[in-house]
């Protein structure tokens, strides 16, 4: 059964009745994990939803999701053109292999390959050279959020393999966008600019490691 909730229309047109199926709810949790302040709430909100209990906090999460979906400040066609140019969809065999690696969420990916928007949004492919690892000896500072849903810490570690003078810092309990999500990020970046070869670790970050 879908989860049903009534939330304010962000356009000021009264209220909206929202019906969320399992895939809708999964994508809502994915989007919410971008925000570090939402992350600690997500397990309890998922449990409430499983019991059909639309708590005030869950209603707030749904309201935020609706606001994001109706936000017209970002051009979806432009975003799709960039994404599909940079990262074309996986081949069907690769998609099925990915489902096999994550059986818990595999049912949510039913039809994902057939319906992937990049299969219909015809743009050029940036090519393998664009996606090849960057190799450099220039000092690099890589910041990663522990729960980043779209650029996970593993990607920072992978990038660092071909960057001879790279330093990776993983920020606990942070999602996407470390720089504006953690108090230690800006001091760390300033320290890196001042001493690119060996930036001193800010005390606040040292306490978390």
Secondary structure, DSSP 4 states (H G I P E B T S, - for coil): --EEEEEE-TTSSSEEEEEE-HHHHHHHHHHHTT-HHHHTTHHHHHHHHHTT---HHHHHHHHHHHHHHT--SS-HHHHHHHHHHHSPPPPHHHHHHHHHH-HHHHGGGTTHHHH-GGGTS------TTTTSPP-B-S-EEEEEETT-SSS-HHHHHHHHTTBTTEEEEEETT--S-GGGT-HHHHHHHHHHHHSTTSPPPPHHHHTT-
